[in-house]
Amino acid sequence: MAEKIAKPQRKAVGKAKGDSGENDLQILHPEGSITIEGRTLVVREYGFVEGLQLRPLMQPFLDDLHALMVDGDVLQLEHVIAILGAHAQAVIEVVAIAADVEPAWLRRPEFSQTDGMRLLMVWWAVNGPFYVRSVFDRIAADRVVERLRAGQTPTPSSSQVATEPPPASAV
């Protein structure tokens, strides 16, 4: 005999009790703050148009990130940093845009490794989801195309045409 399972309770839609909405803007348009050399930087997420404009610059990075993620392995920070390093010139440009600083400020010889990595981590926390979403969208689209192509393979018809005349006893 089947056991009856209780129907799960629905969660209330809207704000949770005590939620004043203070995080709404942070969720919709996240930003991170960091102080480097006494200068407070606000690292922001790219808007829609800006993201489209940056896409050609970051496409080689996205291609490498795609190669890393396509097999479904867990995305590891060390691998992401290696890919960011492989595309350092483009990354410096997009980090500078998000932090509203000149790329030359980041390229200064006195800009420390520690400060650079701290800024990179804030930038990735704010903008990494933008790039990861782009790769997930590409993977999903590739899978749809694969399924469509698989559905277009030739198959024999369900009824074979008789090639011999019926036996004489059937006439």
ZISULTA-V939309 format. One record per helix or strand. SS is the DSSP state (A for helix, B for strand). FROM is the first residue (numbers start at 1). LEN is the number of residues. Records with the same first field share a line. If there is no record, write none. Layout:
SS = FROM-LEN / FROM-LEN
//
This chain:
A = 24-5 / 48-22 / 77-10 / 88-12 / 103-5 / 113-39 / 168-3
B = 31-6 / 39-6
//
